[in-house]
Amino acid sequence: MRRLLPVLTLALLLSGCATRPATYMVDTQGAYELDTGDVVRVTVYGDAELSSTYRIDDSGSIAFPLVGPVPVRGTTANGAADRLAAALANGYMRNPDVAVEVAESRPFFIQGEVGNAGQFPYVYGMTVRAAIATAGGFSDTADRNRAVLYRRQGSQMVKSTVDLDHPIRPGDTIVVLERWF
């Protein structure tokens, strides 16, 4: 029994050293909100000429034929469809049936100690690590543990230091800093 006790103690201690794979949740803060730079695919059922892709301009609107600019910044795709349908129903069509989907999200930006700084297309569920890989990976002098993230929240730009598995959003700017020895 005396010999068995140290073996069991050692086994118990070593079992605490086993690593478990980390899991990270995708950033799910509600439905995707449209903003400047997004490209949306609008389908107006029964009117192929109005069905097309449209880029949301700097004012946050879609320049839509017949009705002019329709503000959609801050709305979801369903909200944009409702606004377009309401604009078309205002003297142009009876009971318009409109669908809107995001064809292309606005890009994210990355700079600092990466292979190729610049703007890149956003992919749903992307993390800082995936963004760095998209930008050509780390440079030789990069801090490989964290990055600085700039994100617009309302009318303010918020700066935070995040780990590499932090989820990003369209429009974010990531700065990979130089490591200090």
C-alpha positions in Angstrom: 0.0 0.0 0.0 2.9 2.4 0.8 4.2 2.0 -2.7 0.8 2.5 -4.3 0.2 5.8 -2.6 3.1 7.7 -4.3 2.1 6.3 -7.7 -1.5 7.4 -7.3 -0.4 10.9 -6.1 1.9 11.2 -9.1 -0.8 10.1 -11.5 -3.2 12.6 -9.9 -0.7 15.4 -10.3 0.1 14.6 -13.9 -3.6 14.4 -14.8 -3.8 18.1 -14.0 -1.1 18.9 -16.5 -3.1 17.5 -19.5 -4.1 20.3 -21.8 -7.5 20.7 -23.2 -8.1 22.4 -26.5 -9.3 26.0 -26.0 -12.7 26.9 -27.5 -13.7 30.4 -28.5 -17.2 31.6 -29.3 -17.8 33.4 -32.6 -18.8 37.0 -31.8 -22.6 37.0 -32.0 -23.8 40.4 -31.1 -27.0 40.2 -33.0 -27.7 40.5 -36.7 -25.2 42.1 -39.0 -25.8 45.9 -39.3 -25.2 47.5 -42.7 -22.8 50.4 -43.1 -20.8 52.3 -45.6 -18.8 50.0 -48.0 -21.2 47.0 -47.7 -22.5 45.7 -51.0 -26.0 44.3 -50.9 -28.0 42.2 -53.4 -31.5 43.5 -53.7 -34.2 41.4 -55.3 -37.5 43.0 -56.2 -39.8 40.2 -57.2 -41.6 40.8 -60.4 -39.1 43.5 -61.6 -35.8 42.2 -62.9 -34.6 45.7 -63.8 -34.5 46.8 -60.1 -32.9 43.6 -58.9 -29.2 44.2 -58.7 -26.3 44.7 -56.4 -25.8 48.1 -54.7 -23.0 49.6 -52.7 -23.9 51.6 -49.5 -22.5 55.0 -50.0 -20.7 57.4 -47.6 -24.0 58.8 -46.4 -25.2 55.2 -45.5 -27.8 55.1 -48.3 -28.5 52.9 -51.3 -29.0 55.0 -54.5 -32.1 53.1 -55.7 -33.7 53.6 -59.1 -37.1 55.4 -59.1 -37.0 56.4 -55.4 -33.5 57.9 -55.0 -31.3 57.4 -51.9 -32.8 55.1 -49.2 -30.9 55.3 -45.8 -30.0 51.8 -44.6 -27.0 52.4 -42.3 -27.4 50.7 -38.9 -30.3 48.4 -40.2 -30.2 44.7 -40.9 -30.8 43.2 -44.3 -34.5 42.7 -43.4 -34.7 46.3 -42.2 -33.2 47.5 -45.5 -35.7 45.4 -47.4 -38.6 46.9 -45.4 -37.3 50.5 -46.1 -36.9 49.8 -49.9 -40.3 48.2 -50.1 -41.9 51.2 -48.3 -40.1 53.6 -50.7 -41.3 51.6 -53.7 -44.9 51.4 -52.3 -44.9 55.2 -52.1 -46.3 55.7 -55.6 -44.2 53.3 -57.7 -45.4 49.7 -57.0 -48.3 48.0 -55.3 -47.3 45.6 -52.6 -43.6 45.4 -53.6 -41.9 42.2 -52.4 -38.2 43.1 -51.7 -35.4 40.9 -50.4 -31.9 42.1 -49.4 -28.8 40.1 -48.6 -25.2 41.1 -47.9 -23.2 40.3 -51.1 -19.9 41.6 -49.8 -19.1 42.9 -46.3 -17.0 45.9 -45.7 -13.3 45.1 -45.3 -11.1 45.0 -42.2 -7.7 46.7 -42.0 -4.4 45.5 -40.6 -1.1 47.3 -40.2 2.1 46.9 -38.3 4.3 43.9 -38.1 2.7 41.7 -40.7 3.8 40.5 -44.1 1.3 42.7 -46.1 -0.5 45.5 -44.4 -3.7 46.8 -46.0 -7.4 46.2 -46.4 -8.8 42.7 -46.8 -12.2 41.2 -47.2 -14.0 40.2 -44.0 -15.1 36.6 -43.5 -17.8 35.8 -40.9 -16.3 34.4 -37.7 -12.8 35.8 -38.4 -10.4 36.2 -35.5 -7.3 38.4 -35.1 -5.2 35.3 -35.8 -7.0 34.6 -39.1 -6.7 38.3 -40.1 -2.9 38.1 -39.5 -2.7 35.0 -41.6 -4.7 36.7 -44.4 -2.1 39.6 -44.3 0.8 37.3 -44.8 1.6 36.3 -41.3 3.8 37.9 -38.7 7.0 39.7 -39.5 10.2 38.6 -37.7 9.9 41.3 -35.0 6.1 41.0 -34.3 4.5 40.5 -30.9 3.0 37.1 -31.4 0.7 37.1 -28.3 -1.6 40.1 -28.7 -2.6 43.0 -31.0 -4.3 46.3 -30.7 -7.8 46.5 -32.1 -9.6 49.7 -33.1 -13.4 49.5 -33.4 -16.0 52.1 -34.1 -18.8 52.1 -31.5 -21.3 54.7 -32.3 -19.5 58.0 -33.0 -16.3 56.9 -31.1 -13.3 54.8 -32.0 -12.5 52.4 -29.2 -9.0 51.0 -28.7 -8.3 47.8 -26.9 -5.5 45.2 -26.6 -6.7 41.8 -27.5 -5.4 38.2 -27.7 -5.1 36.5 -31.1 -8.3 34.5 -30.8 -10.4 37.6 -30.3 -13.2 37.9 -32.9 -13.1 40.8 -35.3 -15.9 42.6 -37.2 -16.0 44.3 -40.6 -14.4 47.8 -40.4 -12.1 46.9 -37.6 -8.4 48.0 -37.7 -5.8 45.6 -36.3 -2.4 46.8 -35.4 0.3 44.1 -34.7 3.0 45.7 -32.6 6.7 45.1 -32.5 7.9 42.8 -29.6 10.4 44.2 -27.1 13.0 41.9 -25.9 
